[in-house]
């Protein structure tokens, strides 16, 4: 493939990415009074799906921008096997597990509407950030 064709392909990829970003963010921010946070119960150093979620979604620029645009915070409640945690962190994690009725399935991802406390369980089954965002969007109040 010559250099001209490579430039055209690169430009096409940039345009497609731009269209995807516009599609993701083309809806209006949530109505006043509806604020959300995601609580993630994870085993960051041993749970394979937690590691995949981190790599495929949580660190992806599109997901990070979506979360910032929608003003959704992410709280990670980690239950590592090899990483050391302070006594206060372990106590807080246990408190949060009890508060949200965590059943020990990793990762457990909860979307919380902060003013009402309404909880929605999100599923991570290996999808990419765009598919995960679509799942979140279906639960947001417009």
Secondary structure, DSSP 8 states (H G I E B T S, - for coil): --HHHHHHHHHHHHHHHHHHHHHHH-S----TT--EEEEEEE-TTT-HHHHHHIIIIIT-HHHHHHHHHTT-EEEEEE--SSS---HHHHHHHHHHHHHTT--S-SSEEEEEETTTTEEEEE--SS--HHHHHHHHHTTS--
